[in-house]
């Protein structure tokens, strides 16, 4: 009788785990549908086999943990909580940046403390309190549940079976197998939001585990790269726009979440937050940067600006720093090019050095030294809970440039304007904004105040440039638009305008004459060649290629293509040929055999 009773308990446990697997899969899919339950039912009705297989995957994960740990309830409970957290994170990331959760995002777990600070204010205290109560309740229930004893042979069987099924699932999704296609799975890597909504979270997430940055382009070979190198090396040297008497300092200032809020037509501000920038852009080369990102993924904008490689060619959702570059020994960049020409190369970022693996990526790109938050213990913050201010970051950069006795390339990435936009975080708001809904007024006014502080820091930098003896060029740009509440952009009428939602301010300043031409809108990948032209430095063949592409498609991104006279709807044969050359070289450097490093740099 006792044996029968134990079997009934075990059977009930297995049914509970099976039901939990289906429920978890449903919840994670709901996260990909903006927590719309009816959309999940519609998806299940069309892709029922994907739902069944995904749910069985969770069942075997739960079973494995139940069998592995002495208390059969602990493993499944922890697994359920972890999956719920994944779903919430996926939902929040979609809400903030428009992108789902990728496997490489989990690398930021090592930065949990900093992530909690960054996301402070995004999750209400009530939700946190409820979560704590629910978890405490579950732990209490766990202690009261009837004990179920599973003998060792059965534990080994359940564990072996589960691991075999989990491994088989991962291999099926990651490979080209008939079973995967027969249940309507298709790895839609070029559109990850569709990938997650069509295939389901578990299939899309698992399929991304082995995702490379690019597929091999047609015609890739040593000969193809050699021909490209010969073609662009043979081009005449591009005459420098301006020449300096000695090698100039070059400073990049990539400002976190900075754009010009006065461009939003429906809002009226009591004062111009960017008085310096709006005056300076009339006197110096300026325009707009077409960011490949919106609301986040700063490292991808940085990747373009430093390497000259475009996110346009990479698979949707890629983060090269985390997926590929960290595994490399070297990668050509403006840093390595200048280093070979006698420059000191410095990086400055007033935040955690391990974010996006910068502490490991920077040496690969050629940086001599990286100064991060831990090295800036006395750096100024406007309030104790705020990030290190743009003014303090600029002051540190100026100090480095003045202390150097050799030409210096300094790359500064700021943090002051990172969300959350909590009123008072960077001091009192001094500019009021009209036309915005009451619920979002404080948020927008706080962001506007942040941009005003950046404007003041840039004005200070302009003044300090005149006190630096060596010719010095500064490139300032915003990495992407801020992760403001979606309603703010809706009120601005920007929901259906990808160009405006990806254009940030771009400004060049120097302590010598560099003219005042309009730059229009350009991608960050072209900043390097433009800098070389404004400093009189000789362009490597790779930069000549970029200059050719820039002349045809100055704005190159997945969101919109911009030509010299506006948005491009269809590429010409000449434009496509240029992009084909560009794609081959980028593949060669990132995923191929790296023939380009010796031929084009």
C-alpha positions in Angstrom: 0.0 0.0 0.0 2.8 2.4 0.9 4.6 1.6 -2.4 1.4 2.4 -4.3 1.0 5.7 -2.3 4.6 6.7 -3.2 4.0 5.9 -6.9 0.9 8.1 -6.8 2.9 11.0 -5.3 5.6 10.5 -7.9 3.1 10.5 -10.7 1.5 13.6 -9.3 4.9 15.3 -9.2 5.7 14.4 -12.8 2.3 15.8 -13.9 2.9 18.9 -11.9 6.3 19.4 -13.6 4.8 18.8 -17.0 2.1 21.3 -16.3 4.7 23.8 -15.0 6.7 23.3 -18.2 3.7 24.3 -20.4 2.9 27.2 -18.0 6.5 28.5 -18.1 6.7 28.4 -21.8 3.4 30.2 -22.0 4.6 33.0 -19.7 7.9 33.4 -21.5 6.0 33.7 -24.8 3.7 36.2 -23.3 6.7 38.3 -22.4 7.6 38.4 -26.1 4.0 39.6 -26.9 4.0 42.5 -24.5 2.2 40.3 -21.9 -0.8 39.9 -24.2 -2.3 36.5 -23.3 -4.6 36.4 -26.4 -1.7 36.8 -28.7 0.0 33.8 -27.1 -3.2 31.7 -27.8 -3.1 32.9 -31.4 0.5 31.9 -31.6 -0.1 28.4 -30.1 -3.0 27.8 -32.6 -0.5 28.4 -35.5 2.7 27.0 -34.0 1.4 24.3 -31.7 4.3 21.9 -32.2 6.8 24.7 -31.3 4.8 25.2 -28.1 4.7 21.5 -27.3 8.4 20.9 -27.9 9.4 24.1 -26.0 7.2 23.1 -23.1 8.7 19.6 -23.0 12.1 21.2 -22.9 11.1 23.0 -19.7 9.6 19.8 -18.3 12.9 18.0 -18.7 14.9 20.9 -17.2 12.5 20.9 -14.2 12.8 17.1 -13.9 16.6 17.2 -14.1 16.8 19.6 -11.2 14.2 17.7 -9.2 16.3 14.5 -9.6 19.7 16.1 -9.0 18.9 17.7 -5.6 18.1 15.8 -2.4 14.9 17.8 -1.9 12.9 17.2 -5.1 11.0 20.5 -4.7 14.0 22.9 -4.4 15.4 22.5 -7.9 12.1 23.0 -9.8 11.3 26.0 -7.6 14.6 27.7 -8.3 14.2 26.9 -12.0 10.7 28.4 -12.1 11.9 31.6 -10.4 14.9 31.9 -12.7 12.6 31.5 -15.8 10.1 34.0 -14.4 13.0 36.4 -14.0 14.1 35.7 -17.6 10.6 36.5 -18.8 10.4 39.7 -16.9 13.8 40.8 -18.1 12.8 39.9 -21.7 9.6 42.0 -21.3 11.4 45.0 -19.8 14.2 44.9 -22.4 11.6 44.8 -25.2 9.8 47.7 -23.6 12.9 49.8 -23.2 15.0 49.0 -26.4 12.7 47.1 -28.7 14.9 44.1 -28.6 14.4 40.7 -26.8 16.7 39.0 -24.4 19.8 37.3 -26.0 22.1 34.7 -24.5 25.0 37.1 -24.5 23.0 39.6 -22.4 23.4 37.1 -19.5 27.1 37.9 -19.5 26.0 41.1 -17.7 25.1 38.9 -14.7 28.6 39.6 -13.4 27.6 43.3 -13.2 24.4 42.6 -11.2 25.1 45.4 -8.7 25.6 48.0 -11.4 22.6 46.7 -13.4 20.4 47.2 -10.3 21.6 50.7 -10.0 21.0 51.4 -13.7 17.5 50.0 -13.7 16.5 51.7 -10.4 13.1 53.2 -10.8 12.1 50.9 -13.7 10.5 48.4 -11.3 8.1 49.7 -8.7 8.7 49.0 -5.0 5.3 47.4 -4.9 6.3 44.8 -7.4 9.5 44.1 -5.6 7.6 43.7 -2.3 5.1 41.4 -3.9 8.0 39.3 -5.4 9.6 39.0 -2.0 6.3 37.9 -0.4 5.6 35.4 -3.1 9.1 33.9 -2.9 8.8 33.7 0.9 5.4 32.0 0.6 6.7 29.5 -1.9 9.6 28.6 0.4 7.1 28.1 3.3 4.9 25.9 1.2 8.0 23.9 0.1 8.7 23.0 3.7 5.1 21.8 4.2 4.9 19.6 1.1 4.8 15.9 1.6 8.2 14.2 1.3 8.7 12.1 -1.8 11.5 9.6 -1.8 13.1 8.8 -5.2 15.5 5.9 -5.1 19.0 6.4 -6.5 18.5 4.3 -9.6 15.4 6.2 -10.6 17.1 9.5 -9.9 20.0 8.5 -12.2 17.4 7.4 -14.9 15.5 10.8 -14.6 18.8 12.8 -14.7 20.2 10.8 -17.7 16.9 11.0 -19.6 16.5 14.7 -19.0 20.1 15.6 -19.9 19.8 13.5 -23.1 16.5 15.3 -24.1 17.9 18.8 -23.3 21.1 18.1 -25.3 19.0 16.7 -28.1 16.9 19.8 -28.1 19.9 22.2 -28.2 21.5 20.2 -31.0 18.2 20.1 -33.0 17.7 23.9 -32.7 21.4 24.7 -33.4 21.8 22.4 -36.4 20.1 21.9 -39.8 17.8 19.0 -38.8 14.6 17.8 -40.5 12.8 17.5 -37.3 13.3 21.2 -36.5 12.0 22.4 -39.8 9.1 19.9 -39.7 7.7 21.6 -36.6 7.9 25.0 -38.4 11.1 26.2 -36.6 13.1 28.7 -38.7 16.1 30.6 -37.3 15.1 34.2 -38.3 18.4 35.7 -37.2 18.0 38.8 -39.4 14.9 39.9 -37.3 15.2 38.8 -33.7 11.9 40.3 -32.6 10.1 38.2 -35.2 12.4 35.3 -34.2 11.1 35.3 -30.7 7.5 36.0 -31.5 7.3 33.3 -34.2 9.5 30.5 -32.8 8.9 31.1 -29.1 11.3 32.2 -26.5 13.0 28.9 -25.9 13.6 28.1 -29.6 14.9 31.6 -30.4 17.0 31.9 -27.3 18.5 28.4 -27.8 19.1 29.1 -31.5 21.1 32.1 -30.6 23.5 30.2 -28.4 25.7 29.3 -31.4 25.0 32.4 -33.4 27.9 33.9 -35.3 27.9 37.6 -36.2 27.8 37.1 -40.0 27.1 34.4 -42.6 29.9 34.0 -45.1 29.3 36.2 -48.1 29.2 34.7 -51.5 32.6 34.9 -53.2 34.7 35.2 -50.0 38.3 34.1 -50.5 41.9 35.3 -50.2 41.8 36.4 -53.8 38.6 38.4 -53.3 40.2 40.3 -50.4 43.4 40.8 -52.3 41.5 42.3 -55.2 39.6 44.6 -52.9 42.9 45.7 -51.3 44.5 46.4 -54.6 41.5 48.3 -55.8 41.4 50.7 -52.9 45.1 50.9 -52.3 45.5 52.2 -55.9 43.1 55.1 -55.3 45.0 58.4 -55.0 45.5 59.8 -51.5 42.6 62.0 -50.5 43.8 65.5 -50.0 43.6 66.5 -46.3 41.1 69.2 -45.6 43.4 70.8 -43.0 47.0 70.2 -42.0 48.7 70.6 -38.6 52.3 71.3 -37.9 52.6 68.2 -35.7 50.6 65.1 -35.1 47.5 66.3 -33.3 45.7 64.8 -30.3 42.4 63.2 -31.2 39.6 62.9 -28.6 36.4 60.9 -29.0 33.6 61.9 -26.7 30.7 59.5 -27.0 28.0 60.9 -24.7 25.5 58.5 -23.2 21.9 58.8 -24.4 22.5 62.3 -25.8 20.4 63.9 -28.5 18.9 67.3 -29.1 15.5 67.3 -27.3 14.5 70.6 -28.9 14.1 68.6 -32.2 10.8 67.2 -30.8 8.3 69.6 -32.4 5.4 69.1 -29.9 7.2 70.2 -26.8 7.9 73.8 -25.8 10.9 74.5 -23.4 11.2 77.5 -21.2 14.9 77.8 -22.2 17.3 76.3 -24.7 19.2 73.5 -22.9 21.9 73.5 -25.6 22.9 77.1 -25.9 26.6 76.3 -26.5 26.0 73.4 -29.0 23.5 75.4 -31.0 25.9 78.3 -31.3 29.0 76.1 -31.8 27.5 74.0 -34.6 27.3 77.2 -36.8 31.1 77.7 -36.4 32.5 74.1 -36.8 31.8 70.9 -38.8 28.5 69.5 -37.4 25.6 67.3 -38.3 23.8 64.2 -37.1 25.1 60.8 -36.3 22.8 57.9 -37.5 23.0 55.5 -34.5 22.6 51.8 -35.2 20.9 51.5 -31.8 17.9 53.0 -29.9 17.7 53.2 -26.1 20.7 51.0 -25.4 23.6 48.8 -26.7 26.1 51.6 -26.4 28.9 49.1 -27.2 27.7 48.6 -30.7 27.9 52.4 -31.5 31.4 52.4 -30.0 32.3 49.3 -32.1 31.4 51.2 -35.3 33.2 54.3 -34.3 36.4 52.6 -33.3 36.6 49.8 -36.0 34.9 51.4 -38.9 32.8 48.3 -39.3 29.1 48.6 -39.7 26.3 46.9 -37.6 24.4 46.9 -40.9 26.0 43.7 -42.0 25.7 41.9 -38.7 22.9 39.6 -37.6 20.0 41.3 -35.7 20.8 41.6 -32.0 24.5 41.1 -32.3 26.9 42.6 -29.7 30.4 42.1 -31.2 32.2 43.0 -28.0 30.6 40.1 -26.1 30.2 37.6 -28.9 33.4 37.8 -30.9 36.0 40.4 -30.1 36.6 39.2 -26.6 37.8 35.9 -28.1 40.2 37.5 -30.5 43.9 38.4 -30.0 43.7 41.7 -32.1 41.4 43.6 -34.3 42.4 46.6 -36.5 40.8 49.9 -35.3 41.5 53.6 -35.3 43.2 52.8 -32.0 45.7 50.3 -33.5 46.3 52.5 -36.6 47.2 55.5 -34.5 49.2 53.4 -32.1 51.4 52.2 -35.0 51.9 55.9 -35.9 53.4 56.8 -32.5 50.2 57.7 -30.6 49.5 57.0 -26.9 46.1 55.4 -26.8 43.8 55.9 -23.8 40.2 54.9 -22.9 38.2 56.7 -20.2 34.8 55.4 -19.0 33.5 56.5 -15.6 31.7 53.3 -14.9 32.3 49.6 -14.3 35.3 48.4 -16.5 33.8 45.0 -17.1 30.6 46.2 -18.7 30.4 44.8 -22.3 33.8 43.2 -21.5 35.5 46.5 -22.1 38.4 45.7 -19.8 39.2 42.7 -22.1 38.2 44.2 -25.5 40.2 47.4 -25.2 43.6 45.8 -25.2 42.5 43.8 -28.3 41.6 47.0 -30.1 45.0 48.5 -29.2 44.4 50.7 -26.1 47.5 51.3 -23.9 45.5 52.1 -20.8 41.9 52.1 -19.6 40.7 54.4 -16.8 37.4 53.3 -15.3 35.2 54.2 -12.4 37.5 52.3 -9.9 40.3 54.6 -10.9 38.2 57.8 -10.3 37.4 57.5 -6.7 37.3 61.3 -6.2 35.4 62.1 -9.4 32.5 64.4 -9.0 28.8 63.4 -9.0 26.1 66.0 -8.9 24.3 64.0 -6.2 25.7 61.1 -4.2 23.4 58.7 -6.1 24.1 60.1 -9.5 26.6 58.8 -12.1 29.9 60.6 -12.5 29.1 63.8 -14.2 30.0 64.7 -17.8 31.9 67.7 -16.4 34.0 65.5 -14.2 34.7 63.1 -17.0 35.7 66.0 -19.4 38.0 67.4 -16.7 39.7 64.0 -16.4 40.1 63.8 -20.2 41.6 67.3 -20.3 44.0 66.5 -17.6 45.2 63.4 -19.5 45.7 65.4 -22.7 47.7 68.1 -21.0 49.9 65.6 -19.2 50.9 63.7 -22.3 54.1 64.5 -24.1 53.3 62.6 -27.2 50.3 62.7 -29.6 47.4 61.0 -27.8 44.1 59.3 -28.9 41.7 59.5 -26.0 38.3 57.8 -26.2 35.8 59.0 -23.6 32.4 57.3 -23.0 30.3 59.2 -20.5 27.5 57.9 -18.1 25.7 61.0 -16.7 22.7 60.7 -19.0 22.0 57.0 -18.5 18.4 56.1 -17.5 16.6 56.1 -15.1 15.6 59.7 -15.5 14.7 60.3 -11.8 14.0 63.9 -10.8 16.8 65.3 -8.7 19.3 62.6 -9.6 21.5 65.3 -11.3 20.3 68.2 -9.3 17.1 70.4 -9.6 15.4 70.8 -13.0 15.8 74.4 -14.2 13.9 74.1 -17.5 10.2 73.4 -17.8 8.6 71.6 -20.7 5.1 72.2 -21.9 3.0 69.9 -24.2 4.0 66.7 -22.4 1.5 64.6 -20.5 1.6 65.2 -16.7 2.7 61.6 -16.0 5.9 62.1 -18.0 6.6 65.7 -17.4 9.2 65.1 -14.6 10.9 62.4 -16.7 11.3 64.6 -19.8 12.3 67.7 -17.8 14.9 65.6 -16.0 16.3 64.4 -19.3 16.4 68.0 -20.7 18.2 69.1 -17.5 20.8 66.3 -18.1 21.4 67.6 -21.7 21.9 71.1 -20.3 24.6 69.8 -18.0 26.3 68.1 -21.0 26.1 71.3 -23.0 27.9 73.1 -20.1 30.6 70.3 -20.0 31.1 70.7 -23.7 31.5 74.4 -23.4 34.1 73.9 -20.8 35.9 71.4 -23.1 35.9 74.0 -25.9 37.5 76.6 -23.6 40.2 74.1 -22.4 41.1 73.2 -25.9 42.6 76.6 -26.4 45.0 76.0 -23.5 46.4 72.7 -24.9 49.6 73.3 -26.7 49.4 70.5 -29.2 46.8 70.7 -32.0 43.8 68.8 -30.7 40.6 67.6 -32.5 37.5 66.5 -30.5 34.6 64.5 -32.0 31.5 64.7 -29.9 28.4 62.6 -30.5 25.5 60.9 -28.7 25.5 57.1 -28.8 21.7 56.7 -29.1 18.4 58.3 -28.1 17.5 57.8 -24.5 15.2 55.1 -23.2 12.4 57.6 -22.3 8.9 56.3 -21.9 7.5 55.3 -25.2 4.6 57.8 -24.7 7.0 60.7 -25.0 8.1 59.7 -28.5 4.5 59.0 -29.4 3.6 62.6 -28.4 6.5 63.8 -30.5 5.1 62.0 -33.5 8.2 59.9 -33.9 6.7 56.4 -33.6 6.9 55.8 -37.4 10.0 57.9 -38.1 13.1 55.6 -37.8 15.4 58.4 -39.0 14.6 60.8 -36.2 14.6 58.1 -33.6 18.2 57.3 -34.6 19.8 60.7 -35.2 21.9 62.1 -32.4 24.1 65.2 -32.4 27.5 65.1 -34.1 30.0 67.9 -33.5 33.7 68.4 -34.3 35.8 71.0 -32.3 39.5 71.9 -32.5 42.0 74.4 -31.3 43.0 75.0 -35.0 40.9 75.9 -38.0 38.8 73.0 -39.3 36.2 75.0 -41.2 32.5 74.9 -40.5 31.0 72.7 -43.1 27.7 70.8 -42.6 28.2 67.1 -42.3 24.6 66.1 -42.8 23.8 62.7 -41.3 26.5 60.0 -41.2 27.1 56.7 -39.5 29.6 56.2 -36.7 31.7 53.9 -38.9 32.8 56.9 -40.9 34.1 59.0 -38.0 37.6 57.6 -38.4 38.1 58.6 -42.0 36.6 62.0 -41.4 39.0 62.6 -38.4 42.0 61.7 -40.7 40.8 64.2 -43.2 40.5 67.0 -40.6 43.9 66.2 -39.1 45.9 65.7 -42.3 46.7 62.0 -41.5 47.2 59.7 -44.4 44.3 57.3 -44.9 44.9 53.6 -45.0 43.3 51.6 -47.9 40.5 50.5 -45.5 39.6 54.2 -44.8 39.6 54.9 -48.6 37.0 52.1 -48.9 34.9 53.7 -46.1 35.2 57.1 -47.8 33.8 55.6 -51.0 30.9 54.0 -49.2 30.3 57.2 -47.2 30.1 59.3 -50.5 27.2 57.1 -51.7 25.5 56.0 -48.4 26.5 58.4 -45.6 23.8 56.9 -43.4 24.1 53.1 -43.3 21.9 51.3 -40.8 19.2 48.6 -40.6 16.6 51.2 -39.6 17.1 53.5 -42.6 19.5 54.1 -45.5 20.4 57.8 -46.1 22.0 59.0 -49.3 23.4 62.4 -50.2 19.9 63.7 -51.1 17.7 61.9 -48.6 16.4 58.4 -47.7 17.4 55.6 -50.1 14.6 53.2 -51.1 16.5 51.1 -53.6 20.3 50.7 -54.0 21.9 51.3 -57.3 24.3 48.7 -58.8 27.3 50.9 -57.9 26.1 51.3 -54.3 25.5 47.5 -54.0 29.0 46.8 -55.3 30.5 49.0 -52.7 28.5 47.4 -50.0 29.6 43.9 -51.3 33.2 45.0 -50.9 32.6 46.4 -47.5 30.8 43.2 -46.4 33.6 41.0 -47.6 36.2 42.9 -45.7 34.1 43.1 -42.5 33.5 39.3 -42.6 37.1 38.7 -43.2 38.1 40.7 -40.1 35.4 39.4 -37.8 34.7 35.8 -38.9 37.1 35.0 -41.7 40.8 34.4 -42.1 41.9 38.1 -41.5 43.7 38.6 -44.8 42.6 42.3 -44.6 44.8 43.2 -41.6 48.0 43.1 -43.6 46.5 44.3 -46.9 44.2 47.2 -46.0 45.7 48.7 -42.9 
